Amino acid sequence: MEESTNKVKKKGRGIFLFLKASVSSQIASWVDMGLSFVLFSVVNLTMYDGFFAKAIGAATGGVINCCINYKWTFRPEGCSKRTVAVKYAMVWIGSLLLNSFGTAFVTGFVSEIPVLTEWGISKDTVFFVAQLAVSLVVSICWNFMLQRYFVFNNVDIKGRVEKVTKKIKHHNGE
């Protein structure tokens, strides 16, 4: 009992862990936005309307977030850095896709509401609010949850895939 209590205290739980993950995310976001801005405005990396500047900023922010979460937020035990990096990359790519498509979907859907146009709310404002709302949902429901329970946890992926495969085969009568 005492050993499991010590692990809980060491790993962190609840709101404190969420706050640490939020601080890590904020640091990474500021690096992402700052580096993107410097590359776009100062270095003049404007090719494809700033795509490369943003991509480099986002990748750098992702690496920083992973490192901070590995060393400070989640402090995984028994997880190799390589395994964490691969799992983090998978979650990060999913986050990128959810944010991109989610923002586009919400912007397109909300922009079609006639009353917003009547009130003088521009498509730029709709995009900004959609981006903020989608990023908050993705941050909590996707990034934090998967980082906490998958990326920075020693999860037997191969064993779980084999279990699911067996259940599917059994269900299909194979």
N, CA, C and O of each residue as an XYZ file, in Angstrom:
696
protein
N       0.831     -1.197      0.000
C       0.000      0.000      0.000
C       0.869      1.252      0.000
O       0.611      2.201     -0.740
N       1.914      1.242      0.849
C       2.766      2.424      0.961
C       3.509      2.690     -0.342
O       3.691      3.844     -0.731
N       3.945      1.611     -1.026
C       4.673      1.782     -2.286
C       3.795      2.449     -3.348
O       4.250      3.353     -4.049
N       2.540      2.008     -3.469
C       1.659      2.609     -4.474
C       1.330      4.056     -4.120
O       1.161      4.881     -5.018
N       1.236      4.377     -2.842
C       0.993      5.755     -2.412
C       2.167      6.642     -2.802
O       1.967      7.770     -3.254
N       3.390      6.145     -2.631
C       4.573      6.920     -3.012
C       4.604      7.169     -4.512
O       4.969      8.260     -4.949
N       4.225      6.167     -5.308
C       4.194      6.351     -6.754
C       3.197      7.427     -7.143
O       3.478      8.256     -8.008
N       2.030      7.417     -6.503
C       1.003      8.404     -6.804
C       1.522      9.799     -6.491
O       1.337     10.724     -7.283
N       2.173      9.958     -5.341
C       2.702     11.268     -4.971
C       3.796     11.699     -5.936
O       3.868     12.869     -6.311
N       4.648     10.761     -6.341
C       5.752     11.091     -7.227
C       5.260     11.457     -8.622
O       5.739     12.434     -9.198
N       4.320     10.706     -9.178
C       3.824     10.935    -10.530
C       2.900     12.139    -10.610
O       2.863     12.817    -11.637
N       2.168     12.415     -9.571
C       1.221     13.521     -9.586
C      -0.145     13.053    -10.042
O      -0.269     12.088    -10.797
N      -1.159     13.742     -9.578
C      -2.526     13.366     -9.927
C      -3.375     14.606    -10.087
O      -3.032     15.693     -9.623
N      -4.472     14.410    -10.746
C      -5.516     15.410    -10.785
C      -5.118     16.763    -11.322
O      -4.384     16.882    -12.304
N      -5.618     17.769    -10.657
C      -5.499     19.141    -11.131
C      -4.044     19.608    -11.171
O      -3.667     20.364    -12.067
N      -3.227     19.173    -10.219
C      -1.822     19.591    -10.199
C      -1.094     19.097    -11.449
O      -0.321     19.840    -12.054
N      -1.339     17.859    -11.828
C      -0.723     17.311    -13.037
C      -1.233     18.054    -14.277
O      -0.464     18.364    -15.186
N      -2.520     18.330    -14.299
C      -3.104     19.075    -15.413
C      -2.493     20.472    -15.506
O      -2.205     20.945    -16.606
N      -2.291     21.134    -14.378
C      -1.691     22.472    -14.380
C      -0.245     22.426    -14.881
O       0.178     23.306    -15.631
N       0.510     21.408    -14.473
C       1.878     21.269    -14.964
C       1.892     21.047    -16.476
O       2.707     21.632    -17.188
N       0.990     20.203    -16.955
C       0.895     19.967    -18.400
C       0.492     21.249    -19.124
O       0.956     21.509    -20.234
N      -0.364     22.043    -18.504
C      -0.790     23.315    -19.109
C       0.364     24.301    -19.196
O       0.503     25.007    -20.195
N       1.195     24.358    -18.154
C       2.365     25.238    -18.173
C       3.316     24.800    -19.286
O       3.822     25.629    -20.043
N       3.552     23.504    -19.377
C       4.415     22.970    -20.433
C       3.865     23.320    -21.815
O       4.611     23.722    -22.708
N       2.573     23.164    -21.976
C       1.928     23.477    -23.248
C       2.049     24.962    -23.583
O       2.280     25.326    -24.736
N       1.893     25.812    -22.579
C       2.004     27.258    -22.808
C       3.425     27.641    -23.234
O       3.608     28.436    -24.156
N       4.419     27.076    -22.564
C       5.816     27.363    -22.922
C       6.061     26.955    -24.376
O       6.630     27.717    -25.157
N       5.625     25.741    -24.727
C       5.822     25.243    -26.091
C       5.072     26.109    -27.102
O       5.577     26.369    -28.194
N       3.877     26.551    -26.745
C       3.087     27.395    -27.657
C       3.761     28.739    -27.894
O       3.776     29.233    -29.022
N       4.314     29.330    -26.854
C       5.004     30.615    -27.012
C       6.261     30.462    -27.866
O       6.571     31.328    -28.684
N       6.985     29.352    -27.671
C       8.159     29.091    -28.514
C       7.711     28.909    -29.963
O       8.310     29.469    -30.881
N       6.657     28.124    -30.162
C       6.103     27.882    -31.502
C       5.750     29.212    -32.167
O       6.215     29.500    -33.270
N       4.932     30.017    -31.500
C       4.500     31.286    -32.104
C       5.650     32.274    -32.269
O       5.749     32.953    -33.291
N       6.513     32.353    -31.267
C       7.645     33.286    -31.339
C       8.610     32.934    -32.449
O       9.009     33.798    -33.230
N       8.987     31.670    -32.522
C       9.914     31.234    -33.569
C       9.276     31.393    -34.949
O       9.931     31.839    -35.891
N       7.999     31.030    -35.067
C       7.294     31.199    -36.344
C       7.314     32.657    -36.777
O       7.566     32.960    -37.944
N       7.050     33.559    -35.840
C       7.032     34.992    -36.147
C       8.415     35.485    -36.568
O       8.546     36.218    -37.548
N       9.452     35.077    -35.819
C      10.823     35.500    -36.149
C      11.223     34.979    -37.524
O      11.789     35.718    -38.330
N      10.932     33.712    -37.792
C      11.287     33.139    -39.095
C      10.525     33.818    -40.230
O      11.077     34.018    -41.313
N       9.280     34.169    -39.994
C       8.458     34.809    -41.021
C       8.838     36.275    -41.214
O       9.052     36.721    -42.341
N       8.922     37.028    -40.104
C       9.089     38.488    -40.185
C      10.541     38.954    -40.233
O      10.859     39.911    -40.938
N      11.417     38.292    -39.495
C      12.804     38.752    -39.400
C      13.695     38.034    -40.418
O      14.451     38.670    -41.152
N      13.595     36.707    -40.451
C      14.418     35.910    -41.357
C      13.841     35.946    -42.779
O      14.531     35.644    -43.753
N      12.579     36.318    -42.872
C      11.884     36.439    -44.154
C      11.645     35.082    -44.815
O      11.720     34.955    -46.037
N      11.360     34.080    -44.000
C      11.014     32.747    -44.495
C       9.511     32.756    -44.802
O       8.706     32.185    -44.066
N       9.158     33.420    -45.911
C       7.751     33.648    -46.242
C       7.237     32.739    -47.357
O       6.087     32.863    -47.777
N       8.083     31.829    -47.835
C       7.693     30.935    -48.924
C       6.400     30.209    -48.560
O       6.240     29.742    -47.432
N       5.482     30.118    -49.519
C       4.167     29.491    -49.348
C       3.399     30.133    -48.193
O       2.812     29.437    -47.365
N       3.409     31.450    -48.147
C       2.665     32.232    -47.156
C       3.025     31.859    -45.717
O       2.168     31.867    -44.834
N       4.258     31.545    -45.497
C       4.717     31.278    -44.135
C       4.581     29.837    -43.690
O       4.770     29.533    -42.512
N       4.254     28.934    -44.621
C       4.071     27.530    -44.258
C       5.301     26.963    -43.542
O       5.178     26.333    -42.492
N       6.493     27.194    -44.121
C       7.708     26.631    -43.533
C       8.038     27.268    -42.182
O       8.492     26.587    -41.263
N       7.810     28.561    -42.072
C       8.045     29.232    -40.793
C       7.155     28.621    -39.719
O       7.611     28.347    -38.609
N       5.881     28.409    -40.051
C       4.944     27.836    -39.078
C       5.284     26.380    -38.800
O       5.209     25.941    -37.652
N       5.654     25.626    -39.821
C       5.984     24.206    -39.633
C       7.198     24.049    -38.717
O       7.201     23.192    -37.834
N       8.222     24.866    -38.922
C       9.423     24.796    -38.073
C       9.077     25.201    -36.645
O       9.534     24.570    -35.691
N       8.269     26.254    -36.493
C       7.848     26.687    -35.160
C       7.037     25.621    -34.447
O       7.256     25.352    -33.266
N       6.096     25.012    -35.166
C       5.245     23.975    -34.572
C       6.064     22.747    -34.171
O       5.863     22.189    -33.092
N       6.975     22.333    -35.032
C       7.817     21.167    -34.719
C       8.715     21.460    -33.516
O       8.877     20.610    -32.640
N       9.288     22.643    -33.472
C      10.148     23.019    -32.341
C       9.336     23.068    -31.048
O       9.788     22.581    -30.012
N       8.145     23.652    -31.105
C       7.267     23.681    -29.933
C       6.901     22.285    -29.479
O       6.855     22.013    -28.279
N       6.641     21.394    -30.428
C       6.315     20.014    -30.084
C       7.456     19.303    -29.383
O       7.237     18.591    -28.402
N       8.674     19.489    -29.878
C       9.850     18.870    -29.241
C      10.036     19.417    -27.827
O      10.313     18.661    -26.896
N       9.885     20.714    -27.673
C      10.039     21.333    -26.346
C       8.967     20.815    -25.393
O       9.265     20.498    -24.241
N       7.719     20.728    -25.864
C       6.639     20.215    -25.022
C       6.919     18.783    -24.586
O       6.715     18.435    -23.423
N       7.383     17.955    -25.514
C       7.686     16.563    -25.185
C       8.796     16.480    -24.142
O       8.697     15.706    -23.189
N       9.837     17.262    -24.315
C      10.969     17.237    -23.374
C      10.557     17.712    -21.975
O      10.917     17.091    -20.975
N       9.808     18.807    -21.909
C       9.359     19.317    -20.604
C       8.445     18.295    -19.934
O       8.572     18.029    -18.739
N       7.525     17.725    -20.708
C       6.618     16.733    -20.131
C       7.358     15.478    -19.678
O       6.989     14.866    -18.676
N       8.390     15.099    -20.405
C       9.168     13.912    -20.030
C       9.937     14.148    -18.728
O       9.940     13.301    -17.835
N      10.586     15.307    -18.633
C      11.448     15.583    -17.471
C      10.684     16.098    -16.253
O      11.058     15.790    -15.121
N       9.606     16.887    -16.469
C       8.994     17.587    -15.348
C       7.552     17.181    -15.081
O       7.183     16.936    -13.933
N       6.736     17.106    -16.120
C       5.301     16.907    -15.906
C       4.969     15.469    -15.548
O       4.418     15.210    -14.478
N       5.293     14.535    -16.424
C       4.846     13.155    -16.244
C       5.916     12.234    -15.667
O       5.580     11.231    -15.037
N       7.187     12.546    -15.863
C       8.317     11.757    -15.360
C       8.074     10.252    -15.459
O       7.943      9.571    -14.441
N       8.016      9.739    -16.680
C       7.679      8.321    -16.858
C       8.775      7.398    -16.342
O       9.966      7.690    -16.450
N       8.345      6.299    -15.791
C       9.284      5.280    -15.325
C       9.150      4.064    -16.232
O       8.041      3.623    -16.533
N      10.264      3.537    -16.654
C      10.239      2.336    -17.478
C       9.883      2.583    -18.940
O       9.590      1.636    -19.670
N       9.903      3.834    -19.374
C       9.626      4.157    -20.780
C      10.913      4.681    -21.402
O      11.518      5.625    -20.896
N      11.324      4.065    -22.497
C      12.516      4.567    -23.168
C      12.188      5.887    -23.858
O      11.043      6.139    -24.233
N      13.204      6.719    -24.018
C      13.003      8.008    -24.688
C      12.549      7.806    -26.126
O      11.730      8.572    -26.634
N      13.072      6.788    -26.779
C      12.696      6.508    -28.165
C      11.210      6.150    -28.257
O      10.505      6.641    -29.139
N      10.739      5.298    -27.349
C       9.329      4.910    -27.345
C       8.440      6.119    -27.089
O       7.421      6.303    -27.754
N       8.832      6.939    -26.124
C       8.070      8.155    -25.830
C       8.044      9.060    -27.061
O       6.997      9.611    -27.400
N       9.179      9.216    -27.726
C       9.246     10.093    -28.901
C       8.316      9.603    -30.013
O       7.634     10.406    -30.649
N       8.287      8.291    -30.249
C       7.426      7.739    -31.303
C       5.962      7.944    -30.936
O       5.171      8.390    -31.767
N       5.593      7.620    -29.692
C       4.198      7.785    -29.278
C       3.804      9.260    -29.284
O       2.693      9.603    -29.688
N       4.711     10.135    -28.839
C       4.426     11.564    -28.831
C       4.205     12.071    -30.261
O       3.299     12.868    -30.507
N       5.030     11.611    -31.194
C       4.881     12.027    -32.596
C       3.522     11.604    -33.144
O       2.883     12.362    -33.874
N       3.079     10.406    -32.799
C       1.767      9.940    -33.252
C       0.658     10.844    -32.711
O      -0.238     11.245    -33.454
N       0.719     11.159    -31.437
C      -0.295     12.015    -30.817
C      -0.209     13.431    -31.385
O      -1.235     14.068    -31.624
N       1.006     13.923    -31.599
C       1.207     15.277    -32.119
C       0.627     15.403    -33.533
O      -0.015     16.403    -33.853
N       0.850     14.397    -34.371
C       0.295     14.409    -35.727
C      -1.237     14.391    -35.662
O      -1.905     15.112    -36.402
N      -1.780     13.561    -34.773
C      -3.229     13.539    -34.588
C      -3.756     14.891    -34.134
O      -4.803     15.343    -34.599
N      -3.038     15.532    -33.234
C      -3.423     16.857    -32.750
C      -3.395     17.878    -33.877
O      -4.305     18.697    -34.006
N      -2.362     17.827    -34.681
C      -2.245     18.734    -35.820
C      -3.428     18.572    -36.774
O      -4.004     19.558    -37.233
N      -3.783     17.327    -37.065
C      -4.907     17.061    -37.963
C      -6.236     17.484    -37.345
O      -7.064     18.105    -38.012
N      -6.440     17.146    -36.070
C      -7.682     17.545    -35.402
C      -7.827     19.065    -35.351
O      -8.909     19.596    -35.601
N      -6.747     19.759    -35.030
C      -6.795     21.220    -34.982
C      -7.066     21.817    -36.356
O      -7.884     22.726    -36.495
N      -6.379     21.303    -37.366
C      -6.538     21.846    -38.721
C      -7.936     21.608    -39.264
O      -8.621     22.546    -39.670
N      -8.358     20.344    -39.269
C      -9.671     20.022    -39.824
C     -10.796     20.527    -38.922
O     -11.832     20.972    -39.418
N     -10.604     20.464    -37.608
C     -11.620     20.957    -36.674
C     -11.853     22.446    -36.839
O     -12.996     22.901    -36.867
N     -10.766     23.210    -36.951
C     -10.896     24.651    -37.145
C     -11.592     24.959    -38.464
O     -12.466     25.824    -38.519
N     -11.211     24.260    -39.519
C     -11.836     24.477    -40.828
C     -13.328     24.130    -40.782
O     -14.154     24.864    -41.325
N     -13.667     23.019    -40.138
C     -15.066     22.597    -40.051
C     -15.893     23.608    -39.258
O     -16.950     24.042    -39.715
N     -15.415     23.978    -38.079
C     -16.165     24.916    -37.243
C     -16.287     26.275    -37.937
O     -17.352     26.892    -37.920
N     -15.192     26.737    -38.544
C     -15.236     28.024    -39.259
C     -16.270     27.974    -40.380
O     -17.081     28.890    -40.515
N     -16.247     26.917    -41.181
C     -17.197     26.781    -42.285
C     -18.629     26.690    -41.795
O     -19.525     27.310    -42.368
N     -18.849     25.924    -40.745
C     -20.195     25.741    -40.211
C     -20.739     27.033    -39.598
O     -21.863     27.440    -39.890
N     -19.938     27.670    -38.754
C     -20.391     28.868    -38.049
C     -20.510     30.058    -39.006
O     -21.385     30.906    -38.827
N     -19.651     30.129    -40.006
C     -19.703     31.235    -40.972
C     -21.021     31.278    -41.735
O     -21.412     32.328    -42.245
N     -21.697     30.151    -41.813
C     -22.967     30.061    -42.547
C     -24.162     30.547    -41.724
O     -25.280     30.583    -42.238
N     -23.957     30.916    -40.481
C     -25.060     31.388    -39.635
C     -25.353     32.845    -40.003
O     -24.526     33.725    -39.762
N     -26.518     33.099    -40.581
C     -26.823     34.437    -41.112
C     -26.771     35.557    -40.065
O     -26.351     36.672    -40.376
N     -27.181     35.278    -38.865
C     -27.241     36.332    -37.850
C     -25.850     36.899    -37.542
O     -25.730     38.071    -37.185
N     -24.812     36.090    -37.674
C     -23.454     36.586    -37.414
C     -23.063     37.658    -38.426
O     -22.448     38.664    -38.072
N     -23.422     37.434    -39.681
C     -23.159     38.430    -40.719
C     -23.955     39.704    -40.445
O     -23.446     40.814    -40.599
N     -25.210     39.527    -40.037
C     -26.049     40.683    -39.715
C     -25.452     41.505    -38.577
O     -25.572     42.730    -38.560
N     -24.822     40.841    -37.645
C     -24.212     41.520    -36.494
C     -22.838     42.096    -36.839
O     -22.217     42.760    -36.008
N     -22.368     41.847    -38.045
C     -21.082     42.398    -38.472
C     -19.874     41.606    -38.005
O     -18.766     42.139    -37.944
N     -20.079     40.334    -37.673
C     -18.961     39.490    -37.228
C     -18.276     38.941    -38.472
O     -18.892     38.243    -39.277
N     -16.995     39.264    -38.620
C     -16.251     38.888    -39.825
C     -15.840     37.418    -39.789
O     -15.848     36.775    -38.739
N     -15.487     36.914    -40.953
C     -15.001     35.535    -41.064
C     -13.669     35.383    -40.319
O     -13.374     34.311    -39.793
N     -12.864     36.455    -40.274
C     -11.608     36.424    -39.517
C     -11.871     36.194    -38.032
O     -11.166     35.426    -37.377
N     -12.893     36.869    -37.510
C     -13.246     36.696    -36.099
C     -13.756     35.286    -35.848
O     -13.411     34.661    -34.846
N     -14.578     34.792    -36.762
C     -15.093     33.424    -36.639
C     -13.927     32.438    -36.641
O     -13.892     31.516    -35.827
N     -12.978     32.628    -37.548
C     -11.801     31.750    -37.619
C     -11.019     31.782    -36.312
O     -10.633     30.736    -35.789
N     -10.783     32.993    -35.778
C     -10.017     33.120    -34.541
C     -10.700     32.395    -33.388
O     -10.049     31.655    -32.650
N     -12.002     32.601    -33.227
C     -12.752     31.970    -32.139
C     -12.809     30.450    -32.352
O     -12.666     29.682    -31.400
N     -13.018     30.024    -33.594
C     -13.045     28.589    -33.888
C     -11.710     27.947    -33.566
O     -11.654     26.872    -32.968
N     -10.635     28.610    -33.965
C      -9.288     28.103    -33.692
C      -9.045     27.974    -32.193
O      -8.499     26.969    -31.738
N      -9.443     28.969    -31.435
C      -9.280     28.944    -29.980
C     -10.106     27.823    -29.352
O      -9.600     27.059    -28.530
N     -11.378     27.727    -29.741
C     -12.251     26.706    -29.160
C     -11.772     25.295    -29.496
O     -11.711     24.428    -28.624
N     -11.436     25.073    -30.757
C     -10.974     23.744    -31.175
C      -9.665     23.394    -30.477
O      -9.494     22.264    -30.018
N      -8.743     24.342    -30.391
C      -7.449     24.051    -29.756
C      -7.615     23.723    -28.278
O      -6.887     22.880    -27.752
N      -8.552     24.367    -27.601
C      -8.795     24.046    -26.185
C      -9.360     22.640    -26.027
O      -8.924     21.890    -25.154
N     -10.324     22.281    -26.864
C     -10.912     20.939    -26.791
C      -9.862     19.881    -27.119
O      -9.740     18.885    -26.406
N      -9.104     20.094    -28.192
C      -8.070     19.131    -28.586
C      -6.993     19.036    -27.508
O      -6.510     17.946    -27.200
N      -6.624     20.163    -26.944
C      -5.589     20.191    -25.907
C      -5.963     19.335    -24.702
O      -5.139     18.577    -24.189
N      -7.202     19.459    -24.258
C      -7.624     18.728    -23.054
C      -8.024     17.295    -23.392
O      -7.539     16.349    -22.771
N      -8.902     17.135    -24.371
C      -9.474     15.815    -24.651
C      -8.545     14.885    -25.426
O      -8.669     13.664    -25.324
N      -7.632     15.438    -26.186
C      -6.730     14.606    -26.993
C      -5.319     14.628    -26.411
O      -4.817     13.598    -25.960
N      -4.677     15.802    -26.419
C      -3.271     15.890    -26.023
C      -3.039     15.453    -24.581
O      -2.242     14.551    -24.325
N      -3.731     16.087    -23.641
C      -3.487     15.783    -22.228
C      -3.822     14.333    -21.909
O      -3.032     13.634    -21.273
N      -4.982     13.885    -22.347
C      -5.400     12.517    -22.001
C      -4.462     11.474    -22.613
O      -4.069     10.526    -21.933
N      -4.105     11.637    -23.876
C      -3.211     10.658    -24.503
C      -1.791     10.745    -23.952
O      -1.112      9.726    -23.823
N      -1.341     11.946    -23.631
C      -0.013     12.056    -23.035
C       0.010     11.406    -21.657
O       0.967     10.716    -21.306
N      -1.024     11.622    -20.896
C      -1.067     11.075    -19.536
C      -1.170      9.550    -19.532
O      -0.457      8.876    -18.789
N      -2.056      9.014    -20.363
C      -2.341      7.573    -20.282
C      -1.651      6.732    -21.349
O      -1.672      5.505    -21.260
N      -1.042      7.351    -22.352
C      -0.427      6.586    -23.434
C       1.036      6.953    -23.640
O       1.909      6.095    -23.515
N       1.314      8.207    -23.950
C       2.666      8.608    -24.342
C       3.660      8.393    -23.210
O       4.705      7.774    -23.411
N       3.349      8.895    -22.033
C       4.290      8.860    -20.919
C       3.972      7.728    -19.945
O       4.278      7.815    -18.756
N       3.364      6.682    -20.454
C       3.051      5.489    -19.679
C       3.654      4.291    -20.379
O       3.740      4.258    -21.607
N       4.063      3.327    -19.616
C       4.630      2.113    -20.179
C       3.479      1.197    -20.595
O       3.050      0.334    -19.829
N       2.990      1.397    -21.810
C       1.840      0.667    -22.334
C       2.341     -0.424    -23.276
O       3.150     -0.168    -24.168
N       1.850     -1.641    -23.063
C       2.214     -2.762    -23.931
C       1.344     -2.719    -25.183
O       0.296     -3.362    -25.246
N       1.792     -1.949    -26.182
C       1.003     -1.750    -27.398
C       0.846     -3.062    -28.154
O      -0.251     -3.409    -28.591
N       1.945     -3.785    -28.306
C       1.910     -5.037    -29.069
C       0.937     -6.026    -28.429
O       0.157     -6.675    -29.126
N       0.985     -6.139    -27.105
C       0.074     -7.045    -26.398
C      -1.381     -6.648    -26.560
O      -2.250     -7.505    -26.721
N      -1.648     -5.357    -26.517
C      -3.034     -4.879    -26.673
C      -3.536     -5.098    -28.092
O      -4.697     -5.459    -28.290
N      -2.680     -4.886    -29.075
C      -3.075     -5.114    -30.471
C      -3.374     -6.601    -30.682
O      -4.352     -6.949    -31.343
N      -2.539     -7.470    -30.125
C      -2.766     -8.913    -30.252
C      -4.085     -9.315    -29.593
O      -4.811    -10.150    -30.131
N      -4.405     -8.732    -28.434
C      -5.664     -9.018    -27.740
C      -6.863     -8.615    -28.596
O      -7.816     -9.380    -28.743
N      -6.806     -7.421    -29.151
C      -7.903     -6.927    -29.989
C      -8.041     -7.803    -31.227
O      -9.153     -8.140    -31.633
N      -6.913     -8.169    -31.825
C      -6.934     -9.020    -33.015
C      -7.583    -10.362    -32.705
O      -8.388    -10.859    -33.492
N      -7.241    -10.947    -31.571
C      -7.837    -12.230    -31.169
C      -9.344    -12.090    -30.989
O     -10.107    -12.956    -31.418
N      -9.775    -10.993    -30.350
C     -11.211    -10.778    -30.145
C     -11.936    -10.618    -31.476
O     -13.036    -11.141    -31.652
N     -11.333     -9.909    -32.396
C     -11.953     -9.719    -33.711
C     -12.049    -11.050    -34.440
O     -13.084    -11.372    -35.024
N     -10.976    -11.817    -34.407
C     -10.984    -13.129    -35.066
C     -12.019    -14.042    -34.436
O     -12.726    -14.758    -35.144
N     -12.117    -14.024    -33.091
C     -13.086    -14.855    -32.385
C     -14.512    -14.413    -32.740
O     -15.399    -15.245    -32.936
N     -14.714    -13.110    -32.817
C     -16.049    -12.572    -33.151
C     -16.450    -12.946    -34.577
O     -17.622    -13.206    -34.847
N     -15.477    -12.972    -35.486
C     -15.750    -13.312    -36.883
C     -15.792    -14.818    -37.128
O     -16.035    -15.259    -38.252
N     -15.554    -15.610    -36.075
C     -15.637    -17.062    -36.191
C     -14.422    -17.693    -36.825
O     -14.495    -18.819    -37.316
N     -13.319    -16.998    -36.825
C     -12.091    -17.558    -37.430
C     -11.366    -18.439    -36.454
O     -10.317    -18.994    -36.784
